[in-house]
Amino acid sequence: MPSDKLLALTLRTVAAWAVTLLLFFPLGWLFLTAFKTELQAIHVPPLFVFDPTLDNFTEVQRRSDYLLYARNSLITSLGSTVLGLLIAAPAAYSMAFFRTRRTRDILMWMLSTKMMPAVGALVPIYVIAQTLGMLDSLPALVIVFTLSNLPIMVWMLYTNYKDIPPEILEAARMDGANLWKEFRHVVLPLSIGGLASTGLLCLVLSWNEAFWALNLTSAKAGTLASLIASYSSPEGLFWAKLSAASLMAIAPIVVFGWFSQKQLVQGLTFGAVK
């Protein structure tokens, strides 16, 4: 290998490792802090060698019901993902195969709603939830999470549907398939990978959602984001316990994301290459 190519390869490798370590450092530091005492967590200079303890995890479970928060996160994440797919799949099908002059405008408008800060919609949504008696309830979070992720889901499925050869649909129509049969027996089987990728991504987004969980819930419907926030008090931050609660909150979704990373990457790159 020529020296210039070897040098370029070495530089790219070093740069890749540097970026990886930079991105991984917060998670690694969180992991270390979770096994420290509170005094060790705020020690200056930081301690990299210490006797690990599991007391923080025990205290988190003793102080609050971790399984309740985890159950709420699982219900809201799965519920919003399933509901979102039920809405986004036919909507994207309509926009992909029955385009009008306004289809592109509608898609851009849907995407533009993600650019608005969530706090801008907090007051009306809070008032609606309060009026309907849905504050601190799982259905309210499922609906809000669904509406929050719906633009992304429609866009991803729309891009996936556009990759389906139109000749396949024309053949199905010539065989007498109506819209429902075409969607059910042709489009859905051909886009199963896109549906899975879209669902996985929105599951992760719903699991990590903190803003709405903190503002629309308190005790009964609190998610793991609420559990983490509970370790911030007027007396200060309990860094070790906060790190332990955070690690317990992100561990399930990190493991899930690791095993489904291929599908997630595929979903994020739909339509990138034509």
N, C-alpha and C positions, 0 to 999 in steps of 0.2 A: 504494500500500500504506500503511495507517495506520501512524503512527509507533510505536505500541506493538507491532504485529506485526513491524515492521522491526527494532525493538530486540530482540524475542524471537528472531528469526531470526539476528540478528548474534551474540547471546550463545550460542545453540546452536552456531553455526559456530565461534566462538572456543573453546568448550568441547570440541568434537569435535577440533579441531586440537591443543589442549593435551593431550588424552588420547592422541591418535595419536603426538605427539612424545614423550610420556612413555613409551609402550610401545615406540617404535622406538629410543629413545636407547641402551639396552644393546646392541642389535644394531649400531647405527651406531658405537658406541664400540669394540665388538669388531672391526668392520671396519677402523677406523683403526689400532688397536693391532697388528693382524696385519701391517701394512706398516711398523712401526717397528722400530728396533733395541731391544735390551733396555734400554739406557740411556735411550733416548727414551721407552720404555714406562713407566718409573718416575720420569720427570722431574717435578719440582714447581716451578712450576705445570704442569699438563698441557699438552702441545704439540698445537696444532691445525694448525699449519703446519710441515711437515717434508719432507725428501726421502724418498719411499717406497722401500722395498726389498723384493725378493722372496726374500731370503736365508732368511727364516723358513720359507717353503713348501718351499724346497729342502732345508733342514735336516730338516724333518718327514719328507719322503720318503726322505732319506738315512738317518735314524736308525731309521725303522720303515717297514715295507711298507704304505703307505696302501691300496693296492689290495686287499691281503689283508683288512684290517679292513673296507673298504667291501664286499667280496664277502660276508664273514660277516654284516654288517648286512643286506645285500640278501637273502641266503638265509633268515636267521631271520625277517625281516619278512614276506617273501612266503610262506614256509612256514607261519608261525603264522596269517597271514591266511586262507590257503586252507583249512588244517585247521580253523580256527575257524568259517569259513562252512559247511563240510561238517557240522559238529556243530550249530551254532546255527540254521541254516535249518530242518531238520526239527523241532528242539526247539521253536522259536518257532511253527512251524505247528501242532504238536500242542497247545500251550498256547492258541493264538489260536482254534482252531476245534473243539477237543474239551476244553472247560473242565470242571474238576471243582471241588469245594468248596475244594480245597487249591491250586488254580492260583495264585491271588493270593499266598498264603503262600510258595509256592515261588519266585515271582518276587522277592518282597521279601527272602527269604533269600539268593537269589543276589546281589542288589544289595548286601545288607549285608556280604557278603564283601569288597567293595571298600573298606569303611570300616576294615577291619583293617590296621594297619601291616604292610608287607611283611616287616619284620624279624621279626615274630612267627612267620612261617612259614619263616624262613631255615634254622634248625637241622634240622627234619625233612626239608625238601626237599634240603638239602645231604647229609644222611646217606643218603637214598634214592638220590641221584645217585651218591654215592661207592660204595654197596653194589652198584649196577648197573654200575659202571665207566663212568659217563656224565659225570663231571666234565670240564670243558674240552672239551665236544663240542657240535656244532651241534644234534643232535637234542634234547639236554636243554634248550637255550635255546628251541627251537621249541615244545616241550611246555609249558614254564613260561610263555612269552609267550602261548600259546593259552589256558591256564587263567586267566591274569591278565586277558585281554580278553574272555573268554567271557561273563561277566555282562552287559557292555555290549552285546555283539553280540546276545545273545538279547533283551534289552530293546528295542533299536532295531528288530530284525526283527519282534518281537511287535507293537510299535506300528504298524509299516508294514502288517503283515498284517491288523490290525484295521480298517484303512481300506478293505479290499477288500469290496465289497458281497456279502453272503452269498447274494443271489439268483443270482450268477454260479456259485457253487459248487453251489447246489441244482440249477441247470440242467445242470451237468456230471454230477451224480449221477443225474439223471433220464435222461441219455443213456447211462448205464451205466459211467461212469468209476469205477474203484476208487481207493483212497487214493493209490497211486503215480502213476496217470495224472492225478488231480486236482492233486496237488502238482507234478508235472513239467510238465504242459501248461497248467495254469490259474494256479496260485499263483505259480510262479517267473516266468513271462513278465510277469505283472501287477506283480510286486515287483522287477523288475530294477533300478529306480532305487534302491530301498532297499538291495538287496544291494550295489550299487556304492558307495553312500554309507557303508554299514557297513564294507565292505572298505577303503575309503580311510582312514577314521578309524582303524581298527585297524592299518593299515599305518604310519600316522604314529606311533601310540602305541608300536608295537613298535620302530620305528626309534629313537625317543627313549628307550627303556627303558635305564636305567643301573644300577639297583640289582642286578638279577639278573645282568646281564652282568659286573659287577665281582666278584661273589661266587661265580659258578659257572664262570668261565673264567680262563685265564691267558695262554697264548701262542697255542695253535692255534685256538681258537674265539672269541678276543676280537673284540668289535665296535668300532665307532668310539667308543663311550663309553669303552672300555678305552684306546684311543689317546689320548683327551683326558686321562684320569686319569694316564697315564704321565708327563705333564709336571709332576706334583707330586712333589717329592723332598725328602729331609731337608735339602738345601741351600736349599730355598725354591721359589718358583714362578717359572718362566720365562714371564713374562707375554706377551711378544711371540710366542714359539713356541706357548704355550698358546692364544693367540688365533688363530694361524694354523691349528693343528690343529682347533680348534673350528669355525672358518669352513669348513674343508674337510669337516668332519663334517656340519654343518647345511645347507650349500649345496644338496646334492641334494634333501633333503626340503623345504626352503623353496621351491625352484623348483617341485617337484612340487605342493606345497600351493597355490602361487599359481595354477597352471593348473587345479587341481581344487577351488578354493574354493567354487564354486557347488554342487557335489555334497556337499561337506563341510557347508556351511550347511544344505542340504536335509536331510541325515541327522540333524543336531542339532535340527532343528525338526519332526521327524515327530510328528504328533499334537498340535502346539501349538494348532492352530486346528481346531475341529470345525464 
